[in-house]
Amino acid sequence: LDAKTNRVIVGPKEALGRSQFNITELNWLGDALATPVDNITVKMRSAQTPIAARVVPTGDIAVVELVDPYQGVAPGQACVVYDGERVLGGGWIAAA
């Protein structure tokens, strides 16, 4: 947004892709994740195809690193972490 000239400037659709974001209010099933986990998947929508990712827990938050950028990551959405069919837990996507 350029308030001085009263303009909204947009870029290409590819610029919407995010490859990393934080999740908060973590809820891990079983033992809490204490170390980074590779070769897992995440979903931000229930009917979504799982997305390859890495999760790096850092105390009260976890950093989700997507293998390929994804369009549609929005604060307030749930992010569920999977190991195959098994749910590991998840949290809420935090504002950037």
C-alpha positions in Angstrom: 0.0 0.0 0.0 1.2 3.5 -0.9 -0.9 5.8 1.3 0.8 9.0 -0.1 -0.3 8.3 -3.6 -3.4 6.4 -2.7 -2.3 3.3 -4.6 -2.4 -0.5 -4.0 0.5 -2.2 -5.7 0.3 -5.9 -6.4 2.8 -8.4 -7.7 2.6 -11.8 -9.5 0.6 -14.6 -7.9 3.9 -16.5 -7.3 4.8 -13.8 -4.7 2.1 -15.1 -2.4 3.9 -18.4 -1.8 5.3 -18.9 1.7 8.0 -21.4 2.5 8.3 -20.8 6.2 5.9 -19.7 9.1 5.5 -20.1 12.8 2.8 -21.9 14.7 1.8 -21.2 18.3 -0.4 -22.7 20.9 1.2 -26.0 20.2 -0.5 -29.3 21.0 1.6 -32.4 20.5 0.2 -35.8 20.9 2.3 -38.1 23.1 5.7 -36.8 23.9 6.3 -33.1 23.0 8.5 -32.6 20.0 11.9 -31.5 21.3 14.0 -31.7 18.2 13.5 -30.8 14.5 11.5 -33.4 12.6 12.2 -34.0 8.9 10.2 -35.9 6.3 6.8 -35.1 7.6 3.8 -33.4 6.1 1.5 -30.6 7.2 -2.1 -29.5 6.3 -3.7 -26.1 6.7 -7.1 -27.2 5.4 -8.9 -30.5 6.1 -9.3 -31.5 2.5 -5.9 -30.4 1.4 -3.3 -32.7 0.0 -0.5 -33.0 2.6 2.6 -30.8 2.0 6.1 -32.0 2.6 7.8 -30.0 5.4 10.2 -29.9 8.3 9.2 -28.7 11.8 11.6 -27.1 14.2 10.3 -26.7 17.7 11.7 -23.7 19.6 10.0 -23.6 23.0 6.5 -22.1 22.8 6.5 -21.9 19.0 7.5 -24.2 16.1 8.9 -23.1 12.8 7.4 -24.9 9.8 9.7 -25.1 6.8 7.8 -26.2 3.6 9.8 -28.0 0.9 8.0 -26.1 -1.8 6.3 -22.6 -1.3 2.6 -22.8 -0.7 0.0 -20.1 -1.5 -2.7 -19.5 1.0 -0.9 -19.6 4.4 -2.8 -17.2 6.6 -2.6 -16.3 10.3 -5.2 -17.9 12.5 -5.5 -21.1 10.4 -4.7 -24.4 12.1 -1.6 -26.3 10.9 -1.7 -30.0 11.6 1.5 -32.0 11.5 1.5 -35.6 10.2 4.0 -38.5 10.1 2.3 -40.5 7.3 -1.2 -41.1 8.5 -0.3 -40.5 12.1 -1.2 -37.0 13.6 1.8 -35.6 15.6 0.0 -32.5 16.7 -0.1 -28.9 15.5 -0.9 -25.3 16.3 -2.2 -22.0 15.0 -0.4 -20.1 12.2 1.0 -16.9 13.7 1.1 -13.5 12.0 4.4 -12.9 10.2 
